[in-house]
Amino acid sequence: MKSILVCCILCVIHLSCIAKDSEQKEEAAIDALEVHCGYDLGEETINSIISSKVKKESLNSTKFTHLEFKLALELGKKKTNASIRFNCITEGDLSSEPPFLTPTQLIRQEDAGGRYFRHIAWQKKITGNNWNGLIAYSDYLFGDGQKSKTYNYLICRAASRCFDFEIDPTIKLAQKEQENALDLIRRISYKK
């Protein structure tokens, strides 16, 4: 009986350590997003984070930080998963930034020559919290004779300051639910 009780206590301690470690990892990623990229997701989005990844890399003399947040969202009445990804220059010569490409141009450049390409339904101006930019919505992915539904938004406010937001395509979103997704993007703050 004692051994069962000891096992139960150890399991609870182990699970609380895993939860604490995961919480610290998300907090570190949220801090990195603000420090390296200047963005704040906002409390509602932060509360929906289920996991995060931070990756740093160097190319020539420029250092980059890549951040990805997996989210559990309620868009209107539908629950779904989504991810938001940021790629930020953290050190290096910012004067040699590439020329500004619109989200549509960037998508076309990324897809050029590949087996897959994204259909761009629209591109328009967007105003967030302390930032302005352009947003493109990709609704389908084509390749290998297949057409797959996507809910992918690419947002650019300057040449190397783009981020994307992707919603799980296995559910069907109505127009109002897609507007809720755009509201989430607009609530992201820029603080630099």
N, CA and C of each residue as an Amber inpcrd file, in Angstrom:
protein
   576
   0.8250000  -1.1900000   0.0000000   0.0000000   0.0000000   0.0000000
   0.8750000   1.2620000   0.0000000   1.9680000   1.2250000   0.8120000
   2.8710000   2.3700000   0.8700000   3.5180000   2.6140000  -0.4880000
   3.8800000   1.5310000  -1.1810000   4.5530000   1.6930000  -2.4720000
   3.6090000   2.3240000  -3.4990000   2.3460000   1.9990000  -3.4410000
   1.3770000   2.6100000  -4.3570000   1.2470000   4.1000000  -4.0560000
   1.1700000   4.4380000  -2.7900000   1.0740000   5.8300000  -2.3740000
   2.3240000   6.6130000  -2.7950000   3.4880000   6.0380000  -2.6110000
   4.7360000   6.6810000  -3.0050000   4.7620000   6.8890000  -4.5160000
   4.3320000   5.8750000  -5.2930000   4.2800000   5.9930000  -6.7540000
   3.3450000   7.1180000  -7.1800000   2.1940000   7.2150000  -6.5290000
   1.2320000   8.2740000  -6.8600000   1.8230000   9.6510000  -6.5750000
   2.4800000   9.7990000  -5.4590000   3.0940000  11.0880000  -5.0900000
   4.1790000  11.4480000  -6.0930000   5.0160000  10.4730000  -6.4830000
   6.0720000  10.7300000  -7.4540000   5.4970000  11.1210000  -8.8170000
   4.4030000  10.5040000  -9.2190000   3.7540000  10.8460000 -10.4870000
   3.2360000  12.2850000 -10.4600000   2.6060000  12.6680000  -9.3730000
   2.0890000  14.0300000  -9.2420000   3.2350000  15.0360000  -9.2950000
   4.3290000  14.7590000  -8.5830000   5.4940000  15.6480000  -8.5890000
   6.0680000  15.7400000  -9.9980000   6.1860000  14.5970000 -10.6800000
   6.7280000  14.5710000 -12.0350000   5.8480000  15.3910000 -12.9860000
   4.5340000  15.2050000 -12.9220000   3.6270000  15.9390000 -13.8000000
   3.6590000  17.4320000 -13.5150000   3.7690000  17.8210000 -12.2520000
   3.8270000  19.2490000 -11.9340000   5.1460000  19.8450000 -12.4260000
   6.2270000  19.0710000 -12.4000000   7.5150000  19.5520000 -12.9260000
   7.4440000  19.7360000 -14.4360000   6.7900000  18.8110000 -15.1340000
   6.6270000  18.9290000 -16.5830000   5.8050000  20.1670000 -16.9130000
   4.7050000  20.3730000 -16.1970000   3.8560000  21.5420000 -16.4280000
   4.6280000  22.8280000 -16.1590000   5.4070000  22.8580000 -15.0840000
   6.1790000  24.0470000 -14.7380000   7.2390000  24.3170000 -15.8090000
   7.9050000  23.2610000 -16.2890000   8.9210000  23.3950000 -17.3260000
   8.3000000  23.9410000 -18.6120000   7.1240000  23.4300000 -18.9780000
   6.4240000  23.8880000 -20.1740000   6.0250000  25.3570000 -20.0320000
   5.5320000  25.7260000 -18.8560000   5.1350000  27.1090000 -18.5980000
   6.3460000  28.0440000 -18.6970000   7.4880000  27.6220000 -18.1690000
   8.7020000  28.4380000 -18.2430000   9.1750000  28.5760000 -19.6890000
   9.0250000  27.5100000 -20.4700000   9.4170000  27.5340000 -21.8770000
   8.5590000  28.5430000 -22.6480000   7.2400000  28.5600000 -22.3890000
   6.3590000  29.5090000 -23.0590000   6.6920000  30.9420000 -22.6500000
   6.9640000  31.1460000 -21.3610000   7.3310000  32.4870000 -20.8890000
   8.6260000  32.9630000 -21.5420000   9.5910000  32.0730000 -21.6990000
  10.8610000  32.4320000 -22.3570000  10.6160000  32.7950000 -23.8250000
   9.7370000  32.0660000 -24.4940000   9.4320000  32.3520000 -25.8970000
   8.6950000  33.6880000 -26.0300000   7.7670000  33.9560000 -25.1230000
   7.0320000  35.2280000 -25.1350000   8.0010000  36.3860000 -24.9090000
   8.9290000  36.2240000 -23.9570000   9.9470000  37.2540000 -23.7050000
  10.8400000  37.4430000 -24.9360000  11.2540000  36.3480000 -25.5650000
  12.1100000  36.4330000 -26.7590000  11.3870000  37.1610000 -27.8880000
  10.0900000  36.9340000 -28.0290000   9.3030000  37.6150000 -29.0650000
   9.3430000  39.1270000 -28.8520000   9.1910000  39.5540000 -27.6080000
   9.2080000  40.9900000 -27.3220000  10.6110000  41.5720000 -27.4500000
  11.6170000  40.8910000 -26.9010000  12.9900000  41.4140000 -26.9140000
  13.5690000  41.4330000 -28.3320000  13.4330000  40.3320000 -29.0640000
  14.0770000  40.2160000 -30.3690000  13.2440000  40.7420000 -31.5280000
  11.9260000  40.6860000 -31.3970000  11.0730000  41.0810000 -32.5190000
  10.2360000  42.3250000 -32.2310000  10.0620000  42.6480000 -30.9590000
   9.2860000  43.8280000 -30.5930000   7.7890000  43.6160000 -30.5510000
   7.3400000  42.3610000 -30.6130000   5.9040000  42.0830000 -30.6220000
   5.4140000  41.5730000 -29.2670000   4.1490000  41.8850000 -28.9890000
   3.4360000  41.3540000 -27.8250000   2.1460000  40.7470000 -28.3490000
   1.9220000  39.4760000 -28.0760000   0.7430000  38.7830000 -28.5910000
  -0.5620000  39.2320000 -27.9440000  -0.4870000  39.7760000 -26.7490000
  -1.7010000  40.1520000 -26.0310000  -2.1340000  39.0160000 -25.1270000
  -2.7880000  39.3860000 -24.0350000  -3.1320000  38.4250000 -22.9890000
  -4.0170000  37.2820000 -23.4790000  -5.0220000  37.6000000 -24.3010000
  -5.9400000  36.5580000 -24.7760000  -5.2030000  35.4980000 -25.5990000
  -4.3210000  35.9370000 -26.4930000  -3.5520000  34.9950000 -27.3180000
  -2.5360000  34.2420000 -26.4670000  -1.8790000  34.9490000 -25.5490000
  -0.9070000  34.2920000 -24.6640000  -1.5810000  33.1830000 -23.8660000
  -2.8030000  33.4280000 -23.4040000  -3.5240000  32.4100000 -22.6290000
  -3.9260000  31.2010000 -23.4650000  -3.8850000  31.3320000 -24.7960000
  -4.2570000  30.2080000 -25.6630000  -3.0500000  29.3910000 -26.1320000
  -1.8350000  29.7680000 -25.7130000  -0.6230000  29.0450000 -26.1350000
  -0.5880000  27.6530000 -25.5120000  -0.3900000  26.6490000 -26.3590000
  -0.2490000  25.2750000 -25.8440000   1.1850000  24.7710000 -25.9660000
   1.9780000  25.3870000 -26.8540000   3.4030000  25.0600000 -26.9370000
   4.1160000  26.1550000 -27.7230000   5.4440000  26.1480000 -27.5920000
   6.2320000  27.1470000 -28.3130000   7.6090000  26.5880000 -28.6360000
   8.2460000  27.1890000 -29.6580000   9.6070000  26.8230000 -30.0450000
  10.3790000  28.0950000 -30.3370000  11.6290000  28.1190000 -29.9260000
  12.5390000  29.2160000 -30.2520000  13.7660000  28.6000000 -30.8950000
  14.1450000  29.1390000 -32.0480000  15.3350000  28.6560000 -32.7420000
  16.1510000  29.8730000 -33.1550000  17.4460000  29.8240000 -32.8900000
  18.3520000  30.9100000 -33.2840000  19.3320000  30.3760000 -34.3030000
  19.6460000  31.2290000 -35.2950000  20.6280000  30.8370000 -36.2990000
  21.3620000  32.0630000 -36.8200000  22.4970000  31.8210000 -37.4290000
  23.3110000  32.8880000 -38.0140000  23.5120000  32.6160000 -39.4950000
  23.5060000  33.6870000 -40.2630000  23.7940000  33.6080000 -41.6850000
  24.7070000  34.7820000 -41.9900000  25.9340000  34.4700000 -42.3670000
  26.9850000  35.4840000 -42.5190000  27.1410000  36.2060000 -41.1830000
  26.9600000  37.5100000 -41.1480000  27.1210000  38.2300000 -39.8780000
  25.7710000  38.6190000 -39.2730000  24.6950000  38.0550000 -39.7960000
  23.3550000  38.3840000 -39.3090000  22.8060000  37.2300000 -38.4790000
  22.2140000  37.5760000 -37.3290000  21.6140000  36.5680000 -36.4580000
  20.0920000  36.6960000 -36.5160000  19.4460000  35.5380000 -36.5520000
  17.9910000  35.4850000 -36.6460000  17.4230000  34.7180000 -35.4540000
  16.2090000  35.0890000 -35.0780000  15.4480000  34.3270000 -34.0940000
  14.1410000  33.9230000 -34.7580000  13.8380000  32.6250000 -34.7180000
  12.6000000  32.0820000 -35.2570000  11.7530000  31.6160000 -34.0730000
  10.5160000  32.0760000 -34.0180000   9.6210000  31.7040000 -32.9220000
   8.3320000  31.1330000 -33.4950000   7.8500000  30.0730000 -32.8710000
   6.5690000  29.4940000 -33.2740000   5.7510000  29.2370000 -32.0170000
   4.4860000  29.6410000 -32.0830000   3.5460000  29.4150000 -30.9900000
   2.3760000  28.6000000 -31.5210000   2.0920000  27.4820000 -30.8700000
   0.9030000  26.6840000 -31.1800000  -0.2030000  27.1560000 -30.2440000
  -1.3890000  27.3620000 -30.8080000  -2.4970000  27.9370000 -30.0530000
  -3.7280000  27.0360000 -30.1010000  -4.4970000  27.0500000 -29.0220000
  -5.8270000  26.4420000 -28.9800000  -6.8110000  27.6040000 -28.9310000
  -7.5630000  27.8000000 -30.0200000  -8.4060000  28.9840000 -30.1530000
  -9.8820000  28.6460000 -30.2050000 -10.6730000  29.6540000 -29.8420000
 -12.1050000  29.6320000 -30.0830000 -12.3870000  30.7840000 -31.0260000
 -12.7260000  30.4560000 -32.2550000 -13.0830000  31.4800000 -33.2380000
 -14.5900000  31.4160000 -33.4050000 -15.2630000  32.3460000 -32.7730000
 -16.7220000  32.2720000 -32.7570000 -17.1190000  31.0750000 -31.9190000
 -17.8570000  30.1550000 -32.5150000 -18.3160000  28.9680000 -31.7900000
 -17.4480000  27.7440000 -32.0490000 -16.4250000  27.8890000 -32.8970000
 -15.5890000  26.7430000 -33.2470000 -14.2710000  26.7640000 -32.4980000
 -13.8990000  25.5940000 -31.9820000 -12.5900000  25.4270000 -31.3540000
 -11.6510000  24.8290000 -32.3890000 -10.4390000  25.3650000 -32.4330000
  -9.4710000  24.8950000 -33.4160000  -8.0510000  25.1510000 -32.9170000
  -7.1070000  24.5740000 -33.6050000  -5.6940000  24.8360000 -33.3300000
  -5.1470000  25.7460000 -34.4240000  -4.1350000  26.4990000 -34.0540000
  -3.4980000  27.4140000 -35.0040000  -2.0400000  27.5540000 -34.6190000
  -1.2700000  28.1510000 -35.5060000   0.1160000  28.4680000 -35.1640000
   0.4420000  29.8420000 -35.7280000   1.3150000  30.5200000 -35.0060000
   1.7860000  31.8290000 -35.4450000   3.3050000  31.7890000 -35.3760000
   3.9440000  32.2230000 -36.4860000   5.4040000  32.1360000 -36.5950000
   5.9980000  33.5090000 -36.9060000   7.0760000  33.8180000 -36.2010000
   7.8130000  35.0660000 -36.3900000   9.2610000  34.7370000 -36.7320000
   9.8520000  35.4840000 -37.6470000  11.2690000  35.3790000 -37.9970000
  11.8390000  36.7830000 -37.8980000  12.7800000  36.9860000 -36.9800000
  13.2750000  38.3330000 -36.7080000  14.7910000  38.3950000 -36.8020000
  15.2820000  39.5090000 -37.3510000  16.7130000  39.7760000 -37.3390000
  17.0460000  40.3140000 -35.9500000  17.9670000  39.6570000 -35.2560000
  18.3000000  40.0720000 -33.8980000  19.6290000  40.7910000 -33.8010000
  20.5210000  40.5500000 -34.7410000  21.8120000  41.2320000 -34.7800000
  22.2940000  41.2390000 -36.2110000  22.9750000  42.3030000 -36.5740000
  23.5610000  42.3470000 -37.9090000  23.3170000  43.6770000 -38.5690000
  23.6930000  43.7490000 -39.8030000  23.5910000  44.9690000 -40.5830000
  22.1840000  45.1080000 -41.1420000  21.3530000  45.9110000 -40.4740000
  19.9750000  46.1000000 -40.9150000  19.8870000  47.0100000 -42.1350000
  20.9580000  47.7400000 -42.4350000  20.9350000  48.6280000 -43.6020000
  20.9430000  47.8270000 -44.9010000  21.3470000  46.5680000 -44.8310000
  21.3760000  45.7440000 -46.0360000  20.1430000  44.8430000 -46.1330000
  19.0390000  45.2840000 -45.5150000  17.7970000  44.5220000 -45.6160000
  17.3900000  44.3940000 -47.0740000  16.7770000  43.2850000 -47.4340000
  16.3200000  43.1390000 -48.8170000  15.2060000  44.1510000 -49.1090000
  14.9470000  44.4360000 -50.3840000  13.8640000  45.3650000 -50.7020000
  12.5320000  44.7920000 -50.2300000  11.6000000  45.6740000 -49.9200000
  10.3020000  45.2390000 -49.4150000   9.5470000  44.4680000 -50.4750000
   9.0880000  43.3060000 -50.1170000   8.1910000  42.5210000 -50.9620000
   6.8390000  42.4710000 -50.2740000   5.7880000  42.6140000 -51.0430000
   4.4590000  42.4620000 -50.4590000   4.2780000  40.9910000 -50.0800000
   3.3120000  40.6830000 -49.2220000   3.0800000  39.2710000 -48.8980000
   2.8230000  38.4150000 -50.1440000   2.0660000  38.9520000 -51.0920000
   1.7920000  38.2020000 -52.3250000   3.0780000  37.9270000 -53.0970000
   3.9300000  38.9340000 -53.2360000   5.1980000  38.7410000 -53.9340000
   6.0790000  37.7260000 -53.2020000   6.0870000  37.8050000 -51.8870000
   6.8960000  36.8770000 -51.0910000   6.4050000  35.4370000 -51.2440000
   5.1030000  35.2330000 -51.2130000   4.5340000  33.8890000 -51.3970000
   4.8970000  33.3610000 -52.7760000   4.7420000  34.1910000 -53.7910000
   5.0750000  33.7530000 -55.1620000   6.5530000  33.4200000 -55.2990000
   7.4080000  34.2250000 -54.6610000   8.8530000  33.9680000 -54.7060000
   9.1730000  32.6450000 -54.0040000   8.5620000  32.4100000 -52.8290000
   8.8050000  31.1590000 -52.0900000   8.3180000  29.9470000 -52.8650000
   7.1920000  30.0820000 -53.5800000   6.5810000  28.9490000 -54.2820000
   7.1760000  28.7010000 -55.6700000   7.9330000  29.6480000 -56.1960000
   8.4590000  29.5430000 -57.5650000   9.3290000  28.2990000 -57.7240000
   9.0110000  27.5100000 -58.7510000   9.8350000  26.3570000 -59.0790000
   9.5930000  25.1320000 -58.2130000   8.6800000  25.2110000 -57.2730000
   8.4230000  24.0690000 -56.3960000   7.2850000  23.1930000 -56.8920000
   7.1000000  22.0700000 -56.2390000   6.0060000  21.1520000 -56.5790000
   4.6600000  21.6780000 -56.1080000   4.6880000  22.5140000 -55.0950000
   3.4610000  23.0260000 -54.4930000   3.3970000  24.5370000 -54.6540000
   2.2000000  25.0620000 -54.7680000   2.0280000  26.5110000 -54.7630000
   0.7150000  26.8560000 -54.0720000   0.6990000  28.0370000 -53.5020000
  -0.4650000  28.5150000 -52.7530000  -1.2940000  29.4610000 -53.6200000
  -2.5990000  29.3050000 -53.5380000  -3.5020000  30.2490000 -54.1870000
  -3.7350000  31.4100000 -53.2280000  -3.5450000  32.6200000 -53.7210000
  -3.7280000  33.8070000 -52.8900000  -5.1110000  34.3810000 -53.1950000
  -5.9960000  34.3150000 -52.2080000  -7.3710000  34.7820000 -52.3940000
  -7.4450000  36.3020000 -52.4140000  -6.6680000  36.9330000 -51.5500000
  -6.6560000  38.3990000 -51.4940000  -5.4360000  38.9100000 -50.7360000
  -5.1740000  40.2070000 -50.9410000  -4.1680000  40.9380000 -50.1730000
  -4.7640000  42.3090000 -49.8880000  -4.5660000  42.8080000 -48.6660000
  -5.0860000  44.1330000 -48.3190000  -4.2670000  44.7430000 -47.1960000
  -4.5210000  46.0030000 -46.9260000  -3.8480000  46.6900000 -45.8290000
  -4.4260000  46.2150000 -44.5110000  -3.5800000  46.2270000 -43.4800000
  -4.0300000  45.8640000 -42.1410000  -3.3620000  46.8050000 -41.1370000
  -4.1110000  47.1690000 -40.1240000  -3.5830000  48.0060000 -39.0550000
  -3.6990000  47.2350000 -37.7510000  -2.5490000  47.0360000 -37.1200000
  -2.5190000  46.3760000 -35.8260000  -2.3250000  47.4010000 -34.7300000
  -1.9580000  46.9310000 -33.5620000  -1.7240000  47.7980000 -32.4170000
  -0.3120000  48.3810000 -32.5230000  -0.1970000  49.6140000 -32.9970000
   1.0580000  50.3340000 -33.1690000   1.8570000  49.8520000 -34.3900000
   1.2030000  49.2980000 -35.3910000   1.8600000  48.9090000 -36.6300000
   0.8660000  48.9000000 -37.7960000   1.3880000  49.0720000 -39.0010000
   0.6240000  48.9920000 -40.2480000   1.3510000  48.0460000 -41.1740000
   0.6110000  47.3810000 -42.0270000   1.2540000  46.4840000 -42.9690000
   0.2940000  46.0010000 -44.0300000   0.6960000  44.9360000 -44.6870000
  -0.1250000  44.2660000 -45.6840000  -0.3360000  42.8260000 -45.2340000
  -1.4870000  42.2760000 -45.5730000  -1.7870000  40.8890000 -45.2340000
  -2.3040000  40.1920000 -46.4900000  -1.8280000  38.9760000 -46.7090000
  -2.3210000  38.1470000 -47.8160000  -2.9220000  36.8860000 -47.2190000
  -4.0300000  36.4590000 -47.8050000  -4.7210000  35.2520000 -47.3550000
  -4.6120000  34.1920000 -48.4360000  -4.0510000  33.0500000 -48.0730000
  -3.9280000  31.9150000 -48.9730000  -4.9680000  30.8790000 -48.5540000
  -5.8740000  30.5400000 -49.4820000  -6.9780000  29.6460000 -49.1350000
  -6.8250000  28.2050000 -49.6310000  -5.9080000  27.9840000 -50.5860000
  -5.6890000  26.6260000 -51.0940000  -4.2190000  26.3870000 -51.3800000
  -3.8150000  25.1370000 -51.2350000  -2.4820000  24.6810000 -51.6030000
  -2.6660000  23.6700000 -52.7300000  -1.9450000  23.8630000 -53.8270000
  -2.0260000  22.9680000 -54.9700000  -0.6990000  22.2480000 -55.1460000
  -0.7680000  20.9700000 -55.4880000   0.4430000  20.2100000 -55.7680000
   0.1520000  18.7400000 -55.8860000   0.9390000  18.0480000 -56.6820000
   0.7820000  16.6130000 -56.9130000  -0.6430000  16.2560000 -57.3270000
  -1.2670000  17.1310000 -58.1200000  -2.6290000  16.8750000 -58.5910000
  -3.6850000  17.0300000 -57.5120000  -3.3360000  17.5830000 -56.3830000
  -4.2580000  17.7350000 -55.2620000  -4.5190000  19.2110000 -54.9790000
  -5.6870000  19.4810000 -54.4410000  -6.0590000  20.8170000 -53.9640000
  -6.4610000  20.6560000 -52.5020000  -5.7300000  21.3310000 -51.6050000
  -5.9840000  21.2160000 -50.1680000  -6.3760000  22.5710000 -49.5990000
  -7.3910000  22.5710000 -48.7490000  -7.8540000  23.8010000 -48.0970000
  -6.8060000  24.2850000 -47.1040000  -6.5520000  25.5860000 -47.0650000
  -5.6820000  26.1880000 -46.0580000  -6.3390000  27.4580000 -45.5290000
  -5.9560000  27.8280000 -44.3350000  -6.2880000  29.1350000 -43.7650000
  -4.9480000  29.7220000 -43.3440000  -4.2650000  30.3690000 -44.2790000
  -2.9350000  30.8810000 -43.9960000  -2.8780000  32.3720000 -44.3080000
  -2.4090000  33.1350000 -43.3290000  -2.2900000  34.5830000 -43.4620000
  -0.8140000  34.9540000 -43.3340000  -0.2970000  35.7180000 -44.2940000
   1.0660000  36.2250000 -44.2200000   0.9780000  37.7330000 -44.0540000
   1.5870000  38.2380000 -42.9920000   1.5120000  39.6400000 -42.6390000
   2.9170000  40.2370000 -42.7130000   3.0810000  41.3380000 -43.4620000
   4.3780000  42.0030000 -43.5780000   4.2060000  43.4850000 -43.2680000
   5.1040000  43.9850000 -42.4180000   5.0930000  45.4220000 -42.1490000
   6.3770000  46.0740000 -42.6230000   7.3670000  45.3070000 -43.0230000
   8.6230000  45.7940000 -43.6140000   9.3010000  44.5940000 -44.2560000
  10.4120000  44.8480000 -44.9300000  11.0600000  43.8170000 -45.7360000
  11.3160000  42.5190000 -44.9770000  11.9340000  42.5960000 -43.8200000
  12.2680000  41.3610000 -43.1100000  11.4210000  41.1990000 -41.8490000
  10.2790000  41.8230000 -41.8360000   9.4450000  41.7850000 -40.6360000
   8.0680000  41.2160000 -40.9550000   8.0670000  39.9930000 -41.4050000
   6.8240000  39.3080000 -41.7240000   6.5670000  38.2310000 -40.6710000
   5.3060000  37.9350000 -40.4640000   4.9400000  36.7830000 -39.6410000
   3.7320000  36.1270000 -40.2750000   3.5360000  34.8560000 -39.9620000
   2.3760000  34.1900000 -40.5430000   1.5400000  33.5270000 -39.4730000
   0.2810000  33.3970000 -39.7990000  -0.7190000  32.8350000 -38.9080000
  -1.4780000  31.7900000 -39.7020000  -1.4950000  30.5650000 -39.1840000
  -2.1340000  29.4650000 -39.9060000  -3.1090000  28.7360000 -38.9900000
  -4.3160000  28.5440000 -39.5000000  -5.3760000  27.8640000 -38.7580000
  -5.5190000  26.4490000 -39.3050000  -5.7810000  25.4960000 -38.4210000
  -5.9800000  24.0980000 -38.8050000  -7.0310000  24.0230000 -39.9200000
  -6.6550000  23.4960000 -41.0810000  -7.5860000  23.4760000 -42.2130000
  -8.6170000  22.3470000 -42.1640000  -8.6000000  21.5080000 -41.1530000
  -9.5390000  20.3790000 -41.1160000 -10.9500000  20.8050000 -40.7120000
 -11.1070000  22.0350000 -40.2470000 -12.4540000  22.5170000 -39.9460000
 -12.8410000  23.5650000 -40.9810000 -14.1140000  23.7800000 -41.1470000
 -14.5970000  24.7940000 -42.0940000 -14.9560000  26.0450000 -41.3050000
 -14.3190000  27.1470000 -41.6750000 -14.5770000  28.4210000 -41.0050000
 -15.5260000  29.2830000 -41.8340000 -16.5300000  29.8220000 -41.1730000
 -17.4270000  30.7740000 -41.8210000 -16.7270000  32.1340000 -41.8890000
 -17.3040000  33.0520000 -42.6390000 -16.7170000  34.3920000 -42.8080000
 -16.5200000  35.0780000 -41.4560000 -17.4780000  34.9740000 -40.5510000
 -17.3780000  35.6220000 -39.2340000 -16.2020000  35.0450000 -38.4360000
 -15.9980000  33.7400000 -38.5170000 -14.8880000  33.1020000 -37.8020000
 -13.5420000  33.5210000 -38.3950000 -13.5020000  33.7260000 -39.7110000
 -12.2780000  34.2310000 -40.3320000 -12.0250000  35.6800000 -39.9110000
 -13.0890000  36.4640000 -39.7270000 -12.9370000  37.8370000 -39.2150000
 -12.3790000  37.8200000 -37.7930000 -12.8020000  36.8500000 -36.9870000
 -12.2550000  36.7120000 -35.6290000 -10.7470000  36.4500000 -35.6780000
 -10.3050000  35.6690000 -36.6660000  -8.8700000  35.4090000 -36.8330000
  -8.1350000  36.7090000 -37.1710000  -8.7190000  37.5160000 -38.0420000
  -8.1050000  38.8020000 -38.3810000  -8.0520000  39.7270000 -37.1620000
  -9.0830000  39.6790000 -36.3240000  -9.0760000  40.4820000 -35.0860000
  -7.9340000  40.0660000 -34.1780000  -7.6670000  38.7640000 -34.0880000
  -6.5450000  38.2770000 -33.2820000  -5.2250000  38.8520000 -33.8070000
  -5.0620000  38.8910000 -35.1180000  -3.8430000  39.4460000 -35.7160000
  -3.7380000  40.9380000 -35.4050000  -4.8590000  41.6580000 -35.5110000
  -4.8540000  43.1050000 -35.2550000  -4.5010000  43.4280000 -33.8070000
  -4.7800000  42.5260000 -32.8830000  -4.5120000  42.7750000 -31.4630000
  -3.0280000  42.6180000 -31.1100000  -2.2310000  42.0610000 -32.0080000
  -0.7880000  41.9340000 -31.7600000  -0.1920000  43.3390000 -31.7200000
   0.5940000  43.6110000 -30.6910000   1.1930000  44.9420000 -30.5070000
   2.6500000  44.9320000 -30.9600000   3.0730000  46.0720000 -31.4980000
   4.4830000  46.2730000 -31.8160000   5.0080000  47.3260000 -30.8470000
   6.1290000  47.0270000 -30.1740000   6.5950000  47.8740000 -29.0760000
   7.9780000  48.4830000 -29.2630000   8.6580000  48.2470000 -30.3770000
  10.0190000  48.7810000 -30.5290000   9.9950000  50.2050000 -31.0130000
